[in-house]
């Protein structure tokens, strides 16, 4: 099955919405992810969801997600207010899901037991908000130091414990999976996938940070092709969204050509995968 590509807003946060939409259509993706954390851009600048949706509809683009509710496992009254706002915006956009990210600060001070409890508490509190708007929560493990939810298995156990699979799915990120040395794949639980490449060779996986995330070409350390082949072989048919954070990508004067080349590179290798690989 051909892969369905999406484009995360991190590819070009400097572009206004019409230019970002033009980028997405030019490079041939089927969907985009809208972010709530880019100053001066849609959502953060108050652009109504109806306007964003109309522009995407006119361009023939789908919406893969709104990205993201941060600190979803640190539930407070302020977090509840933020969640209601983001979920309502996602629903108005027609987004199938909202990405949910954990606390990831090295000074969080939580024990392992506290992290497990806090994750379940946050997911339980989110469930009725998501359900009221028909939006799925895409729980995204983050593999950096200080993350309170690094591995896919922790997210799967938490959602299973609260019997929450009607309202939650995983957001699988190839870089996060690589960065923390994860090994367990739960393809039937994944609702959205992120991809990005790493070329620098001077840092161990655990020392890499978001600005190191680039496009995917020959020499990628993350093993994106192998990871995506595994997802394909397991039957995953959701969006795979390019999510670089590198300033060298975002400010590339040849971004259109390089982004299209990267997507073509990934698509070609995945199309060449033997049926039983």
C-alpha positions, 0 to 999 in steps of 0.5 A: 500500500502506498504511504500517505505523506503529511507535512508538519508545520515545523517544516516551514514555520516561517511561512504564512499559512497560504505559503505553507499550503502552497508548499504542501501541495507543491511537494505532493503530500496529502495532509498537514499538521497544524501546530499551536506553538508557533508564534504569529501563525494559525491558532497562536495568531487567532486565525479561526479554525473555519478559515484554516479549514476552508483554505485546506479544503480549497487546496485539496489537503486533509488535516492529519492532526493538531500538534500538540497538548504539552504536559498532558500527564501533568493535569491541572485546571489550566491544563484542562482549559488548554485541552478544551480549547485545543480539542475544540479547535481540532474538531472545528478543523476536522482534524481526526486527532490531537497529539499529546506530549508528556512532561519532558524536563530533567527536573520533574522529580517524579518517581517511576510510579508517579509517572505511571499514575500521572499519565493515567490520571491525565488520560482519564481526565482527557477522555470526556473532553476528546469524546465530547468533540469526536477527536482522538488523542494521539499519545506521543512518547518522547525519547529525550532525557527527562521525558516522563513517557519515553517508550511506546509500551508505557503509553500502551499500558496506560491506555489499556489500563483505563480501557481507553482505546476508543479515544486514544491512539499512539503517535509513533515518532521514528526519531523518538523511537531511535533516540531512546532505543525502543524496540517494541512496535504496536502497529495496531495502536498507531494513529499517526506517525512522524518521521525525520532524519539524522545525519550528524555522527558526533552524538550518541542517540540519547544526546541528540535534540530536536534541532538535529532533526532533518530531512531523510536521505542516504546516511540517515542514522534513525533507520527511517526506512526500516521502521516504516517498512515494519509499519507497512508490513504490519498493515499501518495505513495512516499518515506519516508526517515529515517533522524536521526541526532543524533551522537548516531545513526551515531556512533552506532557500531550496526547501521545496526541491529538497523536501520533495526529493526527501519524500520521493526518496522515502516513497521509492525505497518503501515501494521497492520493499518485497511483499514479505520483507 
